[in-house]
Amino acid sequence: MTLAFVFPGQGAQTIGMGKALAEAYPAAQAVFNEVDAALGEKLSDLIWDGDIAELTLTQNAQPALMATSLAAMRALEAEGVSIDRASFVAGHSLGEYSALAAAGALSVADTARLLRTRGQAMQSAVPVGEGAMAAILGLDLEAVRVVADEAAQGDVCQAANDNDPMQVVVSGSKAAVERAAVIAKEKGAKRAVMLPVSAPFHCALMQPAADVMAEALAGVEIKAPAVPLVANVRAEAVSDPATIRQLLVEQITGSVRWRESVQFMAAHGVTGVWEIGAGKALSGMIRKIDRAVASSAVGTPDDVTAVMAQ
């Protein structure tokens, strides 16, 4: 089986995620210790025993999900599975940082600090209540782009996440996104669901956050990843550190081209994907994108045992 390792984004967080991995694998525990030290706080206490509302705050969820993904990667490594078992790595939005850390392009400490900065910058880019996101179910990307253009009416409304053939997320000004939800249903969408997010990610309103991240990324060493990264904004493989740095900035305002990213990996021989970290959201999307690509979630010691048997 030709594998890709993929890493989840925001929304996958749960209280207790990664705890069993840390208890079973010293190398997984070490990741949480390293993230705690990098941030100067016990984020692991919040992850394992805290309040879900606090964990869901963007500035906490982003480094927390990365820590959980890296803990799962370290558990796999402890069982003899190195990153080069994969032909590609990819991540959904913040998961792209987890993918780069797993592939050795970024240090865990730098990744934790970058994601804390990214979370704070994305949260503060738009006043709470002024932006929104909605998942449009049952229309493809081109149809949703038409919806977004019609809904904008001078405001920002963009296709933000192309998740699978029949799920595209729009992002932008609250009024415009609400209009898009209505227009989408008029155009045949099965559902239009307003998402419980605190900011309108991956649209032009995030430009202040992109400016912050350009400065933050300029001060961090990025190495060539051990395996190529299929980048969100290009849906193709990249390995050059300077290119990766630029794409991480563009990713803040750009669309997450997840459907195309999975199609790119499948076209380049990938027949199996391991979703490394919390939840199974990406596995669900992958099944809808290409049923010929097998997917497995790796977020607990039992999951590690299961994939080792493949």
LUMFI-891769 format. One record per residue (C-alpha): residue number from 1; x, y, z. Coordinates in nm, 4 decimals. Each point is the difference from the previous one (the first is absolute). Layout:
N
{seq NUM&px X&py Y&pz Z}
...
//
This chain:
310
{seq 1&px 0.0000&py 0.0000&pz 0.0000}
{seq 2&px 0.1312&py 0.3427&pz -0.0943}
{seq 3&px -0.0789&py 0.2281&pz 0.2927}
{seq 4&px -0.0547&py 0.3665&pz 0.0727}
{seq 5&px -0.0119&py 0.1374&pz 0.3549}
{seq 6&px -0.2597&py 0.2745&pz 0.0529}
{seq 7&px -0.0579&py 0.2212&pz 0.3016}
{seq 8&px -0.3351&py 0.1414&pz 0.1216}
{seq 9&px -0.1026&py 0.3601&pz 0.0431}
{seq 10&px -0.2111&py 0.1991&pz 0.2404}
{seq 11&px -0.3238&py -0.1608&pz 0.1128}
{seq 12&px 0.1557&py -0.3386&pz 0.0806}
{seq 13&px 0.0876&py 0.0988&pz 0.3582}
{seq 14&px -0.1388&py -0.1974&pz 0.2952}
{seq 15&px 0.0853&py 0.0006&pz 0.3679}
{seq 16&px 0.2336&py -0.2908&pz 0.0694}
{seq 17&px 0.1420&py -0.0275&pz -0.3513}
{seq 18&px 0.3481&py -0.1465&pz -0.0060}
{seq 19&px 0.0001&py -0.0943&pz 0.3688}
{seq 20&px 0.0021&py -0.3756&pz -0.0612}
{seq 21&px 0.2852&py 0.0451&pz -0.2474}
{seq 22&px 0.2007&py 0.1957&pz 0.2579}
{seq 23&px -0.0621&py -0.2675&pz 0.2624}
{seq 24&px 0.1022&py -0.2805&pz -0.2361}
{seq 25&px 0.2979&py 0.1610&pz -0.1738}
{seq 26&px 0.2672&py 0.2132&pz 0.1729}
{seq 27&px 0.0790&py 0.1638&pz -0.3360}
{seq 28&px -0.3623&py 0.1139&pz -0.0278}
{seq 29&px 0.0086&py 0.1429&pz 0.3532}
{seq 30&px 0.3190&py 0.1830&pz -0.0947}
{seq 31&px -0.1845&py 0.1858&pz -0.2771}
{seq 32&px -0.2543&py 0.1400&pz 0.2450}
{seq 33&px 0.2823&py 0.0955&pz 0.2375}
{seq 34&px 0.1798&py 0.1792&pz -0.2822}
{seq 35&px -0.3138&py 0.1908&pz -0.1044}
{seq 36&px -0.0669&py 0.0985&pz 0.3637}
{seq 37&px 0.3568&py 0.1295&pz 0.0313}
{seq 38&px -0.0146&py 0.1898&pz -0.3296}
{seq 39&px -0.3212&py 0.1786&pz 0.1006}
{seq 40&px 0.0982&py 0.0502&pz 0.3637}
{seq 41&px -0.3217&py -0.1575&pz 0.1266}
{seq 42&px -0.1522&py -0.3411&pz 0.0651}
{seq 43&px -0.2061&py -0.0280&pz -0.3167}
{seq 44&px -0.0037&py -0.3764&pz 0.0590}
{seq 45&px -0.2094&py 0.0534&pz 0.3158}
{seq 46&px -0.2600&py 0.1858&pz -0.2082}
{seq 47&px 0.0077&py -0.2693&pz -0.2705}
{seq 48&px -0.0476&py -0.2893&pz 0.2383}
{seq 49&px -0.2062&py 0.1401&pz 0.2876}
{seq 50&px -0.1188&py 0.3459&pz -0.0998}
{seq 51&px -0.3139&py 0.1667&pz -0.1301}
{seq 52&px -0.0926&py -0.0683&pz -0.3626}
{seq 53&px -0.1026&py 0.3617&pz -0.0560}
{seq 54&px 0.3468&py 0.1175&pz 0.1043}
{seq 55&px 0.1715&py -0.2701&pz -0.2051}
{seq 56&px -0.2073&py 0.1018&pz -0.3033}
{seq 57&px 0.1334&py 0.3580&pz 0.0119}
{seq 58&px 0.2040&py 0.0311&pz -0.3192}
{seq 59&px 0.3226&py 0.0903&pz 0.1802}
{seq 60&px -0.0246&py -0.3189&pz 0.2087}
{seq 61&px -0.1522&py -0.2414&pz -0.2511}
{seq 62&px 0.2694&py 0.0537&pz -0.2607}
{seq 63&px 0.3091&py -0.0925&pz 0.2078}
{seq 64&px -0.2017&py -0.2660&pz 0.1860}
{seq 65&px -0.0970&py -0.1822&pz -0.3188}
{seq 66&px 0.3574&py 0.0201&pz -0.1267}
{seq 67&px 0.1297&py -0.1475&pz 0.3271}
{seq 68&px -0.2455&py -0.2886&pz -0.0259}
{seq 69&px 0.0966&py -0.0680&pz -0.3619}
{seq 70&px 0.3711&py 0.0042&pz 0.0803}
{seq 71&px -0.0572&py -0.2277&pz 0.2996}
{seq 72&px -0.1687&py -0.2497&pz -0.2325}
{seq 73&px 0.2893&py 0.0303&pz -0.2444}
{seq 74&px 0.2507&py -0.0671&pz 0.2796}
{seq 75&px -0.2017&py -0.3068&pz 0.1031}
{seq 76&px 0.0228&py -0.1314&pz -0.3562}
{seq 77&px 0.3727&py 0.0699&pz -0.0029}
{seq 78&px 0.0381&py -0.1922&pz 0.3254}
{seq 79&px -0.1539&py -0.2973&pz -0.1828}
{seq 80&px 0.2426&py 0.0360&pz -0.2873}
{seq 81&px -0.2047&py 0.2088&pz -0.2441}
{seq 82&px 0.2061&py 0.2971&pz -0.1156}
{seq 83&px -0.1309&py 0.3003&pz -0.1912}
{seq 84&px 0.1513&py -0.1301&pz -0.3229}
{seq 85&px -0.2484&py -0.2872&pz 0.0053}
{seq 86&px -0.2232&py 0.2666&pz -0.1600}
{seq 87&px 0.0368&py 0.1298&pz -0.3549}
{seq 88&px -0.1632&py 0.3309&pz 0.0962}
{seq 89&px -0.1169&py 0.1939&pz 0.3047}
{seq 90&px -0.2910&py 0.2440&pz 0.0019}
{seq 91&px -0.2108&py 0.1795&pz 0.2577}
{seq 92&px -0.3336&py 0.1795&pz 0.0079}
{seq 93&px 0.0651&py 0.3673&pz 0.0802}
{seq 94&px 0.1912&py -0.0017&pz 0.3325}
{seq 95&px 0.0689&py -0.3678&pz -0.0704}
{seq 96&px 0.2495&py 0.1164&pz -0.2606}
{seq 97&px 0.2223&py 0.1162&pz 0.2874}
{seq 98&px -0.0344&py -0.3413&pz 0.1668}
{seq 99&px 0.0973&py -0.1640&pz -0.3295}
{seq 100&px 0.3095&py 0.2179&pz -0.0293}
{seq 101&px 0.1028&py -0.0715&pz 0.3591}
{seq 102&px -0.0504&py -0.3733&pz -0.0531}
{seq 103&px 0.2163&py 0.0167&pz -0.3124}
{seq 104&px 0.2775&py 0.1863&pz 0.1824}
{seq 105&px -0.0425&py 0.3312&pz -0.1827}
{seq 106&px -0.0910&py 0.1837&pz 0.3222}
{seq 107&px 0.1008&py -0.0718&pz 0.3592}
{seq 108&px -0.2804&py -0.0920&pz 0.2394}
{seq 109&px 0.0741&py 0.3045&pz 0.2174}
{seq 110&px -0.0039&py 0.2415&pz -0.2948}
{seq 111&px -0.3213&py -0.1583&pz -0.1300}
{seq 112&px -0.1712&py 0.0410&pz 0.3370}
{seq 113&px 0.0976&py 0.3661&pz 0.0208}
{seq 114&px -0.0979&py 0.0665&pz -0.3630}
{seq 115&px -0.3426&py -0.1563&pz 0.0548}
{seq 116&px -0.0591&py 0.1979&pz 0.3181}
{seq 117&px 0.0850&py 0.3163&pz -0.1966}
{seq 118&px -0.2115&py -0.1159&pz -0.2946}
{seq 119&px -0.2987&py -0.0709&pz 0.2221}
{seq 120&px 0.0223&py 0.3366&pz 0.1737}
{seq 121&px 0.0485&py 0.1857&pz -0.3297}
{seq 122&px -0.2925&py -0.1743&pz -0.1702}
{seq 123&px -0.2250&py 0.0666&pz 0.2981}
{seq 124&px 0.0879&py 0.3692&pz 0.0182}
{seq 125&px -0.0107&py 0.0673&pz -0.3766}
{seq 126&px -0.3791&py 0.0401&pz 0.0030}
{seq 127&px -0.2098&py 0.1178&pz 0.2962}
{seq 128&px -0.2099&py -0.2797&pz 0.1482}
{seq 129&px -0.3423&py -0.0133&pz -0.1630}
{seq 130&px 0.1005&py 0.1761&pz -0.3217}
{seq 131&px 0.1132&py -0.3093&pz -0.1894}
{seq 132&px -0.1466&py -0.3453&pz -0.0559}
{seq 133&px 0.0467&py -0.3302&pz -0.1829}
{seq 134&px -0.2585&py -0.2422&pz -0.1396}
{seq 135&px 0.0284&py -0.3499&pz -0.1421}
{seq 136&px -0.1916&py -0.0421&pz -0.3253}
{seq 137&px -0.0988&py -0.3643&pz -0.0494}
{seq 138&px -0.1086&py -0.1373&pz -0.3346}
{seq 139&px 0.1609&py 0.2523&pz -0.2361}
{seq 140&px 0.3439&py -0.0258&pz -0.1589}
{seq 141&px 0.2735&py 0.2643&pz 0.0069}
{seq 142&px -0.0995&py 0.1813&pz -0.3182}
{seq 143&px -0.3635&py 0.0231&pz 0.1106}
{seq 144&px 0.1028&py 0.1344&pz 0.3411}
{seq 145&px 0.2269&py 0.2596&pz -0.1599}
{seq 146&px -0.3027&py 0.1279&pz -0.1920}
{seq 147&px -0.1967&py 0.0088&pz 0.3261}
{seq 148&px 0.2778&py 0.1887&pz 0.1798}
{seq 149&px 0.0314&py 0.2590&pz -0.2778}
{seq 150&px -0.3757&py 0.0577&pz 0.0008}
{seq 151&px -0.0101&py 0.0257&pz 0.3805}
{seq 152&px 0.2926&py 0.2413&pz 0.0364}
{seq 153&px -0.1852&py 0.3208&pz -0.0987}
{seq 154&px 0.3025&py 0.2109&pz 0.0861}
{seq 155&px 0.0967&py -0.2084&pz 0.3035}
{seq 156&px 0.2547&py -0.2836&pz 0.0141}
{seq 157&px -0.1330&py -0.3482&pz -0.0780}
{seq 158&px 0.2336&py -0.2695&pz -0.1299}
{seq 159&px 0.0213&py -0.3771&pz -0.0426}
{seq 160&px 0.2413&py -0.0730&pz 0.2841}
{seq 161&px 0.0268&py -0.3799&pz 0.0308}
{seq 162&px -0.0589&py -0.2367&pz -0.2901}
{seq 163&px -0.0325&py -0.3042&pz 0.2254}
{seq 164&px -0.1540&py -0.2657&pz -0.2222}
{seq 165&px -0.2119&py -0.0187&pz -0.3180}
{seq 166&px -0.3156&py 0.1066&pz 0.1813}
{seq 167&px 0.1256&py 0.2075&pz 0.2946}
{seq 168&px 0.1387&py 0.3478&pz -0.0496}
{seq 169&px 0.0345&py 0.2547&pz 0.2814}
{seq 170&px -0.0549&py 0.3704&pz -0.0622}
{seq 171&px 0.1568&py 0.2694&pz 0.2147}
{seq 172&px -0.0296&py 0.3749&pz 0.0307}
{seq 173&px -0.2137&py 0.2780&pz 0.1416}
{seq 174&px -0.2825&py -0.1357&pz 0.2161}
{seq 175&px -0.2788&py 0.1553&pz -0.2049}
{seq 176&px 0.1486&py -0.1246&pz -0.3271}
{seq 177&px 0.0465&py -0.3539&pz 0.1294}
{seq 178&px -0.3576&py -0.0036&pz 0.1274}
{seq 179&px -0.1144&py 0.1119&pz -0.3465}
{seq 180&px 0.2112&py -0.2765&pz -0.1540}
{seq 181&px -0.1709&py -0.2602&pz 0.2163}
{seq 182&px -0.3403&py 0.1106&pz -0.1291}
{seq 183&px 0.1111&py 0.0267&pz -0.3643}
{seq 184&px 0.1681&py -0.3411&pz 0.0144}
{seq 185&px -0.3213&py -0.1687&pz 0.1059}
{seq 186&px -0.1868&py 0.1831&pz -0.2770}
{seq 187&px 0.2581&py -0.1423&pz -0.2444}
{seq 188&px -0.0498&py -0.3574&pz 0.1156}
{seq 189&px 0.2317&py -0.0487&pz 0.2984}
{seq 190&px -0.1177&py -0.2753&pz 0.2344}
{seq 191&px 0.0975&py 0.2054&pz 0.3021}
{seq 192&px 0.1850&py 0.3151&pz 0.0948}
{seq 193&px 0.1346&py -0.0165&pz 0.3535}
{seq 194&px 0.1387&py 0.3014&pz 0.1848}
{seq 195&px 0.3191&py -0.1175&pz 0.1713}
{seq 196&px 0.0791&py 0.0633&pz 0.3687}
{seq 197&px 0.3274&py 0.1819&pz -0.0689}
{seq 198&px 0.1341&py 0.3136&pz 0.1594}
{seq 199&px 0.1374&py 0.1607&pz -0.3169}
{seq 200&px -0.0397&py -0.0164&pz -0.3810}
{seq 201&px 0.3059&py -0.2070&pz -0.0910}
{seq 202&px 0.1553&py -0.0279&pz -0.3483}
{seq 203&px -0.1412&py 0.3133&pz -0.1560}
{seq 204&px 0.1183&py 0.3529&pz -0.0744}
{seq 205&px -0.1113&py 0.1227&pz 0.3445}
{seq 206&px 0.2951&py -0.1968&pz 0.1425}
{seq 207&px 0.2598&py 0.2252&pz -0.1671}
{seq 208&px 0.1071&py 0.1574&pz 0.3344}
{seq 209&px 0.0756&py -0.3511&pz 0.1271}
{seq 210&px 0.1946&py -0.0791&pz -0.3183}
{seq 211&px 0.2153&py 0.3080&pz 0.0647}
{seq 212&px 0.0696&py -0.1181&pz 0.3556}
{seq 213&px 0.0916&py -0.3478&pz -0.1206}
{seq 214&px 0.2300&py 0.1329&pz -0.2715}
{seq 215&px 0.2018&py 0.1696&pz 0.2736}
{seq 216&px -0.0129&py -0.2998&pz 0.2351}
{seq 217&px 0.1031&py -0.2483&pz -0.2696}
{seq 218&px 0.2872&py 0.2232&pz -0.1119}
{seq 219&px 0.1693&py -0.0614&pz 0.3347}
{seq 220&px -0.0297&py -0.3800&pz -0.0012}
{seq 221&px 0.2238&py -0.2596&pz -0.1635}
{seq 222&px -0.1811&py -0.2169&pz -0.2547}
{seq 223&px 0.1841&py -0.3022&pz -0.1377}
{seq 224&px -0.0909&py -0.2097&pz -0.3017}
{seq 225&px -0.2545&py -0.2579&pz 0.1234}
{seq 226&px 0.1088&py -0.3638&pz 0.0028}
{seq 227&px -0.2900&py -0.0742&pz -0.2376}
{seq 228&px -0.1802&py 0.2503&pz -0.2243}
{seq 229&px -0.2855&py 0.2098&pz 0.1373}
{seq 230&px -0.3188&py 0.0223&pz -0.2062}
{seq 231&px -0.0771&py 0.3643&pz 0.0709}
{seq 232&px -0.3538&py 0.1259&pz 0.0719}
{seq 233&px 0.0108&py 0.2967&pz -0.2343}
{seq 234&px 0.1583&py -0.1790&pz -0.2967}
{seq 235&px -0.1252&py -0.3585&pz 0.0350}
{seq 236&px 0.3390&py -0.1195&pz -0.1195}
{seq 237&px 0.3240&py -0.1182&pz 0.1578}
{seq 238&px 0.2608&py 0.2477&pz 0.1216}
{seq 239&px 0.3306&py -0.0473&pz 0.1820}
{seq 240&px 0.1875&py 0.3288&pz -0.0368}
{seq 241&px 0.0161&py 0.1804&pz 0.3380}
{seq 242&px -0.0422&py 0.3486&pz -0.1490}
{seq 243&px -0.3072&py -0.1142&pz -0.1923}
{seq 244&px -0.1460&py -0.1654&pz 0.3093}
{seq 245&px 0.0515&py 0.3199&pz 0.2009}
{seq 246&px -0.1875&py 0.2050&pz -0.2611}
{seq 247&px -0.2829&py -0.2521&pz -0.0339}
{seq 248&px -0.0544&py -0.0041&pz 0.3775}
{seq 249&px -0.0624&py 0.3752&pz -0.0219}
{seq 250&px -0.2282&py -0.0347&pz -0.3036}
{seq 251&px -0.1904&py -0.2795&pz 0.1775}
{seq 252&px -0.1444&py 0.2463&pz 0.2545}
{seq 253&px -0.2119&py 0.1775&pz -0.2624}
{seq 254&px 0.0007&py -0.2738&pz -0.2643}
{seq 255&px -0.2304&py -0.2963&pz -0.0518}
{seq 256&px 0.0734&py -0.3427&pz 0.1466}
{seq 257&px -0.0037&py -0.2107&pz -0.3170}
{seq 258&px -0.0458&py -0.3306&pz 0.1822}
{seq 259&px -0.1973&py -0.1854&pz -0.2666}
{seq 260&px 0.2628&py 0.0795&pz -0.2617}
{seq 261&px 0.2812&py -0.0847&pz 0.2418}
{seq 262&px -0.1391&py -0.3503&pz 0.0527}
{seq 263&px -0.0507&py -0.0374&pz -0.3754}
{seq 264&px 0.3627&py 0.1074&pz -0.0560}
{seq 265&px 0.1280&py -0.2636&pz 0.2419}
{seq 266&px -0.2193&py -0.2706&pz -0.1533}
{seq 267&px 0.1186&py 0.0951&pz -0.3491}
{seq 268&px 0.3580&py -0.0413&pz 0.1223}
{seq 269&px -0.0523&py -0.3529&pz 0.1233}
{seq 270&px -0.1348&py 0.0385&pz 0.3549}
{seq 271&px -0.2344&py -0.2867&pz 0.0857}
{seq 272&px -0.0230&py 0.0477&pz 0.3770}
{seq 273&px -0.0136&py 0.2957&pz 0.2374}
{seq 274&px 0.0662&py 0.0062&pz 0.3732}
{seq 275&px -0.1724&py 0.2871&pz 0.1821}
{seq 276&px 0.2422&py 0.0739&pz 0.2814}
{seq 277&px -0.1429&py 0.1734&pz 0.3083}
{seq 278&px -0.3452&py 0.0796&pz 0.1338}
{seq 279&px -0.3246&py -0.1073&pz -0.1633}
{seq 280&px -0.0953&py -0.1545&pz -0.3325}
{seq 281&px -0.1302&py 0.2982&pz -0.1978}
{seq 282&px 0.2605&py -0.0213&pz -0.2747}
{seq 283&px -0.0565&py -0.3728&pz -0.0431}
{seq 284&px -0.3684&py 0.0712&pz -0.0629}
{seq 285&px 0.0856&py 0.2610&pz -0.2622}
{seq 286&px 0.2521&py -0.2298&pz -0.1690}
{seq 287&px -0.2600&py -0.2752&pz -0.0404}
{seq 288&px -0.2262&py 0.2467&pz -0.1802}
{seq 289&px 0.2840&py 0.1268&pz -0.2209}
{seq 290&px 0.1404&py -0.3367&pz -0.1119}
{seq 291&px -0.1417&py -0.3294&pz 0.1244}
{seq 292&px 0.3046&py -0.1820&pz -0.1362}
{seq 293&px 0.2185&py 0.1668&pz 0.2658}
{seq 294&px -0.0170&py -0.1836&pz 0.3331}
{seq 295&px 0.0138&py 0.2161&pz 0.3131}
{seq 296&px 0.0857&py -0.0794&pz 0.3613}
{seq 297&px -0.0076&py 0.2275&pz 0.3060}
{seq 298&px 0.3021&py -0.0094&pz 0.2329}
{seq 299&px -0.0843&py 0.1769&pz 0.3256}
{seq 300&px 0.0197&py -0.2650&pz 0.2737}
{seq 301&px 0.2322&py -0.2890&pz 0.0940}
{seq 302&px -0.2606&py -0.2418&pz -0.1384}
{seq 303&px 0.0056&py 0.1879&pz -0.3307}
{seq 304&px 0.3800&py -0.0291&pz -0.0091}
{seq 305&px -0.0294&py -0.3772&pz 0.0526}
{seq 306&px -0.2622&py -0.0233&pz -0.2738}
{seq 307&px 0.1989&py 0.1803&pz -0.2676}
{seq 308&px 0.3157&py -0.1908&pz 0.0904}
{seq 309&px -0.1866&py -0.3148&pz -0.1021}
{seq 310&px -0.0768&py 0.1355&pz -0.3480}
//
